[in-house]
Amino acid sequence: MSAAASCCLEGMVLEVEDVAGNQEKMEAERDGTGTPISDGVKWGLIGAAMALILILIGIGAFCCYRRRYSSVPGGE
């Protein structure tokens, strides 16, 4: 069995029962441990996402420009 919770929960209670009817109750509390994301990683991800968006916009603009001013087949 596994469980997951968001960062905003202070704790949770798990109650399970097996097929034989045995019950178990477990409590988990947040103890403040863990490693938060550093500012460098955060800004690196934001910068990479912005670069990707700009590249996609550039590719889209290039394709539209090329299609708009392409030569007419058979025209002289």
N, C-alpha and C positions, 0 to 999 in steps of 0.2 A: 504494500500500500504506500502511496505517496500523496502528499498534499502540498499546495502552494498558496501563498498569500501575497497581497500587495505590500508595498512598503509602509502603507498608512495604518496597518493593523498593529495594535499593541500586543495581541495574543490571540490564540484560538483554542477551541476545545474539540477534540475528535472523539466521537463515540462510535464504536464498531461492535458488531455482533456476528459471530460465525454461524455456520449451519447447525451446529450443535446447541446453539442458544447461549453460548458463553459471551458475556459482555465485557468490554474493556473501555475505560475512559482515560484519555490522555490529554494533558494540557501543555501548551507551548507558549512561551512568552518571549517577546522581543527583548534582547539584551543589549542592543546598541552596537553589536559587532558587525563586521562587514566592511567592505571598502567602497566608499562612494566614488563616482566617476570624477576624475580630475578635470580641472578647467582646460588643460591642454587637449585632452581627449575630446571633451565636449565641443570646443571651438574647432578642432580638427574635423569632427563629424559634420558640424554646421557648414564649414567651408567646403568640404567635399560635396555635400548635398547641393550647395549653391552652384558650385562649378558644374556639377552634372546637369542641373536645370539649365544653366546658361549654354552648355554644349548642346543639349536637346533643342533649345530655342534656336540656336545657330544653325543646326542641321535642318530644322523645319523651315527656317527662313531661306536657306540656300536652295532647298528643294522647290519651294514655291517660286522663288526668283527664277530659277532655271526653267521651270515649267512655263512660266508666264512669257519669257522672252526666247523660247526655243524657236528654231526656224520652221517654216511651214513646209511639209513634205511636197516635193515637186515644184516649189516656187523658186523663182530666180530673181 
